[in-house]
Amino acid sequence: MADYQESDVPDQTGKTVFITGANTGIGYDTARVLALRGARVLLGCRDESKASDAIGKIQALKADAEVVWIPLDLASLDSIANAASLVSKESKLDALVNNAGVMTPPKSMTEDGFELQFGVNHLGHYALTGHLLPKLKEQQGARIVNVSSLAHRNGKIDYEDIHAEKRYSRMGRYSMSKFANILFTYELQRRLEAVGSPVISVACHPGGSATELGRHIPPLFALLLAPMSLIMNSSAQGALPTLMATTDADVSGGDYFGPMKMGEMRHSAQKVDTIGPAKDKADAAKLWQVSAELTGFEYSI
Ligand SMILES: NC(=O)c1ccc[n+]([C@@H]2O[C@H](COP(=O)([O-])OP(=O)(O)OC[C@H]3O[C@@H](n4cnc5c(N)ncnc54)[C@H](OP(=O)(O)O)[C@@H]3O)[C@@H](O)[C@H]2O)c1
């Protein structure tokens, strides 16, 4: 069988998909392809002008593409609740793609006092998903897709220093947040299964893709890494695992998708596997409880 490509995305007419961080990078390319295939795509973005540029680019490719901006700052629980309330007014929701992410910023905090990477990449998406689950449950076959990273392999939840008050490692906290994405995916799937819900929770990663994710990498280090861009996925290629996870017929709860070549760094998409510790049920249950306490959001599964 030929390697997976954009043209394998089935017709999306009648589907509604909400994608966080959809104004650029993997989120934008996921939105572009889904909109071109006929989906109504809701772009969850924090910056109106960036969102409107992205909408303009997609509508330049397909004038009647249904692409709508939903204001969303994942560093604010209030903004998350407002965005979820807007999305819940849609007539349906087939998929939520938890894509937005921030990598290796200088130490900073969200509006609610969470360390930024753990706060945006995990806690924000935990709360957003919880708000939207009732809407997703209305739709047969609805999916939650969490965009993680190869960096999950180096991750570990630092429960003793959850807000990085004692120590802040830029890459350590990114890996922790991406490890949390996987623990969350599996725990959510277990909880959905336990109540016989048809909604599924899956994960994916884009390998190494040339996007704006490296914007916080110090300039000298970025210069050293520049040759890497020659072998990296483009953003469009990096979106393929997300597209497969979001639209393929052969997807089950708990599946994980990534690129095919160079140790999952690049090329197309296929089912892949996470590291063993990411499947630890006790760790996932603990993270769930901590996430509920920190965000004050309890799921009604
Ligand atoms: N690129 C890679 O090689 C790679 C590898 C592994 C995993 N990933 C994962 O892929 C996902 C997408 O990353 P990318 O590579 O496409 O990076 P990107 O080009 O930097 O895009 C990140 C997106 O997230 C948005 N975002 C950041 N903070 C946000 C917040 N507080 N509220 C709402 N949106 C926010 C950004 O919005 P603004 O433009 O407004 O900042 C942007 O739309 C991330 O989860 C990342 O961890 C990427």
The ligand as an ORCA input file, in Angstrom:
! r2SCAN-3c Opt
* xyz 0 1
  N       7.157     21.035     15.047
  C       7.622     19.933     15.606
  O       8.710     19.446     15.240
  C       6.862     19.245     16.677
  C       7.407     18.066     17.195
  C       6.713     17.391     18.167
  C       5.495     17.865     18.614
  N       4.986     19.026     18.120
  C       3.692     19.498     18.650
  O       2.863     19.913     17.577
  C       1.929     20.881     18.070
  C       1.890     22.070     17.104
  O       3.166     22.683     17.120
  P       3.801     23.376     15.843
  O       5.062     22.681     15.560
  O       2.804     23.545     14.787
  O       4.198     24.789     16.506
  P       3.852     26.294     16.105
  O       4.085     26.491     14.660
  O       4.598     27.125     17.081
  O       2.286     26.389     16.400
  C       1.819     26.349     17.729
  C       0.392     26.843     17.768
  O      -0.037     26.831     19.152
  C      -0.568     28.101     19.451
  N      -0.482     28.453     20.871
  C       0.613     28.570     21.643
  N       0.269     28.980     22.875
  C      -1.079     29.121     22.874
  C      -2.025     29.550     23.828
  N      -1.678     29.950     25.053
  N      -3.339     29.556     23.484
  C      -3.725     29.199     22.235
  N      -2.870     28.805     21.288
  C      -1.557     28.784     21.603
  C       0.238     29.075     18.604
  O      -0.422     30.328     18.514
  P       0.425     31.697     18.273
  O       0.850     31.689     16.842
  O      -0.551     32.767     18.617
  O       1.589     31.631     19.209
  C       0.256     28.298     17.301
  O      -0.964     28.458     16.632
  C       2.399     21.248     19.478
  O       1.586     20.591     20.427
  C       3.812     20.706     19.545
  O       4.203     20.356     20.860
  C       5.641     19.730     17.150
*
